[in-house]
Every structure is written in structure tokens, then in C-alpha cells.
Amino acid sequence: MKTSYTYHAILEKTEMGYSVHCPELRGCWSQGRTKEEALENIQDAIRTYLISLRDVLRKKEVHTLRVLA
């Protein structure tokens, strides 16, 4: 069963289209010629980021914390 997560996508207009990044996931960014393409691309980048992170964390001692702000 797949899990659903919610992330922010920050879009910025560039000379070549749109740059987009996810501030919650350091270094996770993408781009596209249109807003729609950039948002689709960042979804793929986030999936790839999370899969890579899961593989790295599999070998670490990980704790889950809930923080209320």
C-alpha cells in the first residue's frame, strides 16, 4: 500500500519557463516550460528523492517524532 504525503512546491518564473523546488526536501528541485510541466516534474523528483532517502535510512536507527507547533 502506498502512502500519501503533502509537500510545498515553490514555483519561480525564469527566462526558460519555471523553476520549482520543495523546501521540505533539501536539494529537491526541477523545472518545466509551463507551470503544469514544472509541477509534474517536481512530483517525479519528490518520488525519486523519497525512494533514495528510504534506501539510505534503511541502514540507520530512525525514530519518529510528532511535533506540534
Backbone atoms as SQL, in Angstrom:
CREATE TABLE atoms (id INTEGER PRIMARY KEY, chain TEXT, resi INTEGER, resn TEXT, atom TEXT, x REAL, y REAL, z REAL);
INSERT INTO atoms VALUES
  (1, 'A', 1, 'MET', 'N', 0.835, -1.183, 0.000),
  (2, 'A', 1, 'MET', 'CA', 0.000, 0.000, 0.000),
  (3, 'A', 1, 'MET', 'C', 0.878, 1.244, 0.000),
  (4, 'A', 2, 'LYS', 'N', 0.555, 2.200, -0.846),
  (5, 'A', 2, 'LYS', 'CA', 1.328, 3.431, -0.942),
  (6, 'A', 2, 'LYS', 'C', 0.816, 4.445, 0.068),
  (7, 'A', 3, 'THR', 'N', 1.740, 5.273, 0.544),
  (8, 'A', 3, 'THR', 'CA', 1.419, 6.325, 1.494),
  (9, 'A', 3, 'THR', 'C', 1.378, 7.655, 0.768),
  (10, 'A', 4, 'SER', 'N', 0.472, 8.512, 1.185),
  (11, 'A', 4, 'SER', 'CA', 0.348, 9.835, 0.588),
  (12, 'A', 4, 'SER', 'C', 0.974, 10.877, 1.513),
  (13, 'A', 5, 'TYR', 'N', 1.772, 11.766, 0.957),
  (14, 'A', 5, 'TYR', 'CA', 2.395, 12.857, 1.698),
  (15, 'A', 5, 'TYR', 'C', 2.023, 14.177, 1.036),
  (16, 'A', 6, 'THR', 'N', 2.112, 15.251, 1.780),
  (17, 'A', 6, 'THR', 'CA', 1.849, 16.575, 1.244),
  (18, 'A', 6, 'THR', 'C', 3.103, 17.429, 1.395),
  (19, 'A', 7, 'TYR', 'N', 3.520, 18.069, 0.324),
  (20, 'A', 7, 'TYR', 'CA', 4.698, 18.927, 0.321),
  (21, 'A', 7, 'TYR', 'C', 4.364, 20.243, -0.374),
  (22, 'A', 8, 'HIS', 'N', 5.143, 21.258, -0.071),
  (23, 'A', 8, 'HIS', 'CA', 5.009, 22.541, -0.745),
  (24, 'A', 8, 'HIS', 'C', 5.845, 22.525, -2.019),
  (25, 'A', 9, 'ALA', 'N', 5.372, 23.194, -3.050),
  (26, 'A', 9, 'ALA', 'CA', 6.126, 23.364, -4.293),
  (27, 'A', 9, 'ALA', 'C', 6.217, 24.864, -4.563),
  (28, 'A', 10, 'ILE', 'N', 7.428, 25.387, -4.550),
  (29, 'A', 10, 'ILE', 'CA', 7.659, 26.814, -4.770),
  (30, 'A', 10, 'ILE', 'C', 8.033, 27.019, -6.232),
  (31, 'A', 11, 'LEU', 'N', 7.174, 27.722, -6.971),
  (32, 'A', 11, 'LEU', 'CA', 7.391, 27.995, -8.394),
  (33, 'A', 11, 'LEU', 'C', 7.995, 29.377, -8.570),
  (34, 'A', 12, 'GLU', 'N', 8.960, 29.469, -9.474),
  (35, 'A', 12, 'GLU', 'CA', 9.551, 30.755, -9.823),
  (36, 'A', 12, 'GLU', 'C', 9.656, 30.843, -11.337),
  (37, 'A', 13, 'LYS', 'N', 9.184, 31.959, -11.886),
  (38, 'A', 13, 'LYS', 'CA', 9.263, 32.189, -13.327),
  (39, 'A', 13, 'LYS', 'C', 10.719, 32.447, -13.702),
  (40, 'A', 14, 'THR', 'N', 11.176, 31.801, -14.777),
  (41, 'A', 14, 'THR', 'CA', 12.534, 32.008, -15.284),
  (42, 'A', 14, 'THR', 'C', 12.453, 32.377, -16.759),
  (43, 'A', 15, 'GLU', 'N', 13.586, 32.695, -17.339),
  (44, 'A', 15, 'GLU', 'CA', 13.616, 33.026, -18.771),
  (45, 'A', 15, 'GLU', 'C', 13.219, 31.836, -19.636),
  (46, 'A', 16, 'MET', 'N', 13.428, 30.611, -19.116),
  (47, 'A', 16, 'MET', 'CA', 13.159, 29.414, -19.909),
  (48, 'A', 16, 'MET', 'C', 11.881, 28.700, -19.492),
  (49, 'A', 17, 'GLY', 'N', 11.134, 29.242, -18.543),
  (50, 'A', 17, 'GLY', 'CA', 9.903, 28.597, -18.087),
  (51, 'A', 17, 'GLY', 'C', 9.723, 28.785, -16.604),
  (52, 'A', 18, 'TYR', 'N', 9.763, 27.667, -15.859),
  (53, 'A', 18, 'TYR', 'CA', 9.556, 27.706, -14.413),
  (54, 'A', 18, 'TYR', 'C', 10.555, 26.797, -13.711),
  (55, 'A', 19, 'SER', 'N', 11.073, 27.293, -12.619),
  (56, 'A', 19, 'SER', 'CA', 11.894, 26.520, -11.699),
  (57, 'A', 19, 'SER', 'C', 11.000, 26.192, -10.514),
  (58, 'A', 20, 'VAL', 'N', 11.144, 25.017, -9.944),
  (59, 'A', 20, 'VAL', 'CA', 10.296, 24.614, -8.821),
  (60, 'A', 20, 'VAL', 'C', 11.123, 23.801, -7.837),
  (61, 'A', 21, 'HIS', 'N', 10.915, 24.067, -6.544),
  (62, 'A', 21, 'HIS', 'CA', 11.611, 23.277, -5.539),
  (63, 'A', 21, 'HIS', 'C', 10.691, 22.990, -4.365),
  (64, 'A', 22, 'CYS', 'N', 11.085, 21.978, -3.618),
  (65, 'A', 22, 'CYS', 'CA', 10.333, 21.537, -2.445),
  (66, 'A', 22, 'CYS', 'C', 11.158, 21.901, -1.218),
  (67, 'A', 23, 'PRO', 'N', 10.765, 22.937, -0.464),
  (68, 'A', 23, 'PRO', 'CA', 11.589, 23.384, 0.666),
  (69, 'A', 23, 'PRO', 'C', 11.727, 22.347, 1.781),
  (70, 'A', 24, 'GLU', 'N', 10.801, 21.429, 1.903),
  (71, 'A', 24, 'GLU', 'CA', 10.891, 20.402, 2.944),
  (72, 'A', 24, 'GLU', 'C', 11.956, 19.354, 2.636),
  (73, 'A', 25, 'LEU', 'N', 12.339, 19.234, 1.381),
  (74, 'A', 25, 'LEU', 'CA', 13.307, 18.218, 0.957),
  (75, 'A', 25, 'LEU', 'C', 14.509, 18.920, 0.326),
  (76, 'A', 26, 'ARG', 'N', 15.533, 19.156, 1.125),
  (77, 'A', 26, 'ARG', 'CA', 16.694, 19.923, 0.684),
  (78, 'A', 26, 'ARG', 'C', 17.287, 19.347, -0.600),
  (79, 'A', 27, 'GLY', 'N', 17.462, 20.208, -1.582),
  (80, 'A', 27, 'GLY', 'CA', 18.063, 19.801, -2.844),
  (81, 'A', 27, 'GLY', 'C', 17.094, 19.196, -3.836),
  (82, 'A', 28, 'CYS', 'N', 15.823, 19.140, -3.492),
  (83, 'A', 28, 'CYS', 'CA', 14.817, 18.561, -4.392),
  (84, 'A', 28, 'CYS', 'C', 14.213, 19.679, -5.236),
  (85, 'A', 29, 'TRP', 'N', 14.568, 19.705, -6.502),
  (86, 'A', 29, 'TRP', 'CA', 14.086, 20.753, -7.384),
  (87, 'A', 29, 'TRP', 'C', 13.897, 20.189, -8.786),
  (88, 'A', 30, 'SER', 'N', 13.205, 20.942, -9.620),
  (89, 'A', 30, 'SER', 'CA', 13.006, 20.569, -11.005),
  (90, 'A', 30, 'SER', 'C', 12.658, 21.822, -11.794),
  (91, 'A', 31, 'GLN', 'N', 12.226, 21.632, -13.016),
  (92, 'A', 31, 'GLN', 'CA', 11.852, 22.758, -13.874),
  (93, 'A', 31, 'GLN', 'C', 10.897, 22.286, -14.949),
  (94, 'A', 32, 'GLY', 'N', 10.348, 23.234, -15.675),
  (95, 'A', 32, 'GLY', 'CA', 9.464, 22.921, -16.788),
  (96, 'A', 32, 'GLY', 'C', 9.192, 24.160, -17.614),
  (97, 'A', 33, 'ARG', 'N', 8.756, 23.944, -18.832),
  (98, 'A', 33, 'ARG', 'CA', 8.430, 25.080, -19.705),
  (99, 'A', 33, 'ARG', 'C', 7.162, 25.782, -19.260),
  (100, 'A', 34, 'THR', 'N', 6.229, 25.020, -18.675),
  (101, 'A', 34, 'THR', 'CA', 4.967, 25.587, -18.181),
  (102, 'A', 34, 'THR', 'C', 4.837, 25.267, -16.694),
  (103, 'A', 35, 'LYS', 'N', 3.900, 25.949, -16.026),
  (104, 'A', 35, 'LYS', 'CA', 3.644, 25.648, -14.616),
  (105, 'A', 35, 'LYS', 'C', 3.257, 24.187, -14.443),
  (106, 'A', 36, 'GLU', 'N', 2.374, 23.715, -15.320),
  (107, 'A', 36, 'GLU', 'CA', 1.887, 22.338, -15.224),
  (108, 'A', 36, 'GLU', 'C', 3.027, 21.338, -15.381),
  (109, 'A', 37, 'GLU', 'N', 3.894, 21.584, -16.361),
  (110, 'A', 37, 'GLU', 'CA', 5.021, 20.675, -16.585),
  (111, 'A', 37, 'GLU', 'C', 5.971, 20.703, -15.387),
  (112, 'A', 38, 'ALA', 'N', 6.243, 21.891, -14.852),
  (113, 'A', 38, 'ALA', 'CA', 7.130, 22.006, -13.687),
  (114, 'A', 38, 'ALA', 'C', 6.549, 21.262, -12.489),
  (115, 'A', 39, 'LEU', 'N', 5.240, 21.379, -12.265),
  (116, 'A', 39, 'LEU', 'CA', 4.606, 20.696, -11.132),
  (117, 'A', 39, 'LEU', 'C', 4.606, 19.183, -11.314),
  (118, 'A', 40, 'GLU', 'N', 4.418, 18.708, -12.538),
  (119, 'A', 40, 'GLU', 'CA', 4.514, 17.270, -12.801),
  (120, 'A', 40, 'GLU', 'C', 5.946, 16.786, -12.554),
  (121, 'A', 41, 'ASN', 'N', 6.914, 17.579, -12.999),
  (122, 'A', 41, 'ASN', 'CA', 8.313, 17.194, -12.845),
  (123, 'A', 41, 'ASN', 'C', 8.744, 17.161, -11.387),
  (124, 'A', 42, 'ILE', 'N', 8.248, 18.103, -10.575),
  (125, 'A', 42, 'ILE', 'CA', 8.643, 18.098, -9.164),
  (126, 'A', 42, 'ILE', 'C', 8.013, 16.907, -8.446),
  (127, 'A', 43, 'GLN', 'N', 6.837, 16.474, -8.876),
  (128, 'A', 43, 'GLN', 'CA', 6.250, 15.275, -8.275),
  (129, 'A', 43, 'GLN', 'C', 7.144, 14.067, -8.526),
  (130, 'A', 44, 'ASP', 'N', 7.662, 13.945, -9.747),
  (131, 'A', 44, 'ASP', 'CA', 8.588, 12.851, -10.050),
  (132, 'A', 44, 'ASP', 'C', 9.868, 12.981, -9.234),
  (133, 'A', 45, 'ALA', 'N', 10.374, 14.211, -9.098),
  (134, 'A', 45, 'ALA', 'CA', 11.600, 14.445, -8.328),
  (135, 'A', 45, 'ALA', 'C', 11.384, 14.081, -6.858),
  (136, 'A', 46, 'ILE', 'N', 10.216, 14.427, -6.310),
  (137, 'A', 46, 'ILE', 'CA', 9.916, 14.097, -4.910),
  (138, 'A', 46, 'ILE', 'C', 9.851, 12.583, -4.728),
  (139, 'A', 47, 'ARG', 'N', 9.190, 11.882, -5.635),
  (140, 'A', 47, 'ARG', 'CA', 9.129, 10.417, -5.546),
  (141, 'A', 47, 'ARG', 'C', 10.530, 9.812, -5.540),
  (142, 'A', 48, 'THR', 'N', 11.364, 10.255, -6.471),
  (143, 'A', 48, 'THR', 'CA', 12.727, 9.747, -6.570),
  (144, 'A', 48, 'THR', 'C', 13.515, 10.061, -5.301),
  (145, 'A', 49, 'TYR', 'N', 13.354, 11.265, -4.779),
  (146, 'A', 49, 'TYR', 'CA', 14.023, 11.692, -3.546),
  (147, 'A', 49, 'TYR', 'C', 13.626, 10.777, -2.394),
  (148, 'A', 50, 'LEU', 'N', 12.325, 10.534, -2.241),
  (149, 'A', 50, 'LEU', 'CA', 11.841, 9.714, -1.129),
  (150, 'A', 50, 'LEU', 'C', 12.302, 8.268, -1.232),
  (151, 'A', 51, 'ILE', 'N', 12.338, 7.725, -2.433),
  (152, 'A', 51, 'ILE', 'CA', 12.825, 6.351, -2.624),
  (153, 'A', 51, 'ILE', 'C', 14.301, 6.271, -2.238),
  (154, 'A', 52, 'SER', 'N', 15.093, 7.249, -2.667),
  (155, 'A', 52, 'SER', 'CA', 16.515, 7.272, -2.325),
  (156, 'A', 52, 'SER', 'C', 16.708, 7.417, -0.822),
  (157, 'A', 53, 'LEU', 'N', 15.932, 8.289, -0.209),
  (158, 'A', 53, 'LEU', 'CA', 16.025, 8.508, 1.232),
  (159, 'A', 53, 'LEU', 'C', 15.663, 7.242, 2.005),
  (160, 'A', 54, 'ARG', 'N', 14.620, 6.560, 1.553),
  (161, 'A', 54, 'ARG', 'CA', 14.200, 5.314, 2.201),
  (162, 'A', 54, 'ARG', 'C', 15.328, 4.284, 2.165),
  (163, 'A', 55, 'ASP', 'N', 16.019, 4.195, 1.035),
  (164, 'A', 55, 'ASP', 'CA', 17.130, 3.250, 0.913),
  (165, 'A', 55, 'ASP', 'C', 18.267, 3.598, 1.869),
  (166, 'A', 56, 'VAL', 'N', 18.578, 4.878, 2.012),
  (167, 'A', 56, 'VAL', 'CA', 19.642, 5.318, 2.917),
  (168, 'A', 56, 'VAL', 'C', 19.241, 5.067, 4.370),
  (169, 'A', 57, 'LEU', 'N', 18.008, 5.411, 4.721),
  (170, 'A', 57, 'LEU', 'CA', 17.558, 5.292, 6.107),
  (171, 'A', 57, 'LEU', 'C', 17.366, 3.845, 6.546),
  (172, 'A', 58, 'ARG', 'N', 17.208, 2.950, 5.611),
  (173, 'A', 58, 'ARG', 'CA', 17.021, 1.541, 5.933),
  (174, 'A', 58, 'ARG', 'C', 18.188, 1.020, 6.770),
  (175, 'A', 59, 'LYS', 'N', 19.357, 1.622, 6.624),
  (176, 'A', 59, 'LYS', 'CA', 20.562, 1.168, 7.333),
  (177, 'A', 59, 'LYS', 'C', 20.841, 1.987, 8.586),
  (178, 'A', 60, 'LYS', 'N', 19.933, 2.871, 8.979),
  (179, 'A', 60, 'LYS', 'CA', 20.148, 3.763, 10.124),
  (180, 'A', 60, 'LYS', 'C', 19.123, 3.500, 11.224),
  (181, 'A', 61, 'GLU', 'N', 19.439, 3.929, 12.423),
  (182, 'A', 61, 'GLU', 'CA', 18.488, 3.893, 13.525),
  (183, 'A', 61, 'GLU', 'C', 17.600, 5.140, 13.390),
  (184, 'A', 62, 'VAL', 'N', 16.319, 4.937, 13.153),
  (185, 'A', 62, 'VAL', 'CA', 15.397, 6.041, 12.874),
  (186, 'A', 62, 'VAL', 'C', 14.302, 6.078, 13.929),
  (187, 'A', 63, 'HIS', 'N', 13.991, 7.273, 14.417),
  (188, 'A', 63, 'HIS', 'CA', 12.906, 7.479, 15.376),
  (189, 'A', 63, 'HIS', 'C', 11.863, 8.390, 14.747),
  (190, 'A', 64, 'THR', 'N', 10.617, 8.163, 15.038),
  (191, 'A', 64, 'THR', 'CA', 9.534, 9.003, 14.546),
  (192, 'A', 64, 'THR', 'C', 9.064, 9.899, 15.681),
  (193, 'A', 65, 'LEU', 'N', 9.017, 11.191, 15.421),
  (194, 'A', 65, 'LEU', 'CA', 8.600, 12.172, 16.424),
  (195, 'A', 65, 'LEU', 'C', 7.430, 12.969, 15.896),
  (196, 'A', 66, 'ARG', 'N', 6.516, 13.329, 16.774),
  (197, 'A', 66, 'ARG', 'CA', 5.424, 14.224, 16.406),
  (198, 'A', 66, 'ARG', 'C', 5.650, 15.534, 17.121),
  (199, 'A', 67, 'VAL', 'N', 5.682, 16.620, 16.382),
  (200, 'A', 67, 'VAL', 'CA', 5.917, 17.951, 16.936),
  (201, 'A', 67, 'VAL', 'C', 4.709, 18.818, 16.618),
  (202, 'A', 68, 'LEU', 'N', 4.151, 19.414, 17.646),
  (203, 'A', 68, 'LEU', 'CA', 3.038, 20.335, 17.460),
  (204, 'A', 68, 'LEU', 'C', 3.593, 21.756, 17.502),
  (205, 'A', 69, 'ALA', 'N', 3.192, 22.563, 16.564),
  (206, 'A', 69, 'ALA', 'CA', 3.682, 23.945, 16.527),
  (207, 'A', 69, 'ALA', 'C', 2.507, 24.903, 16.429);
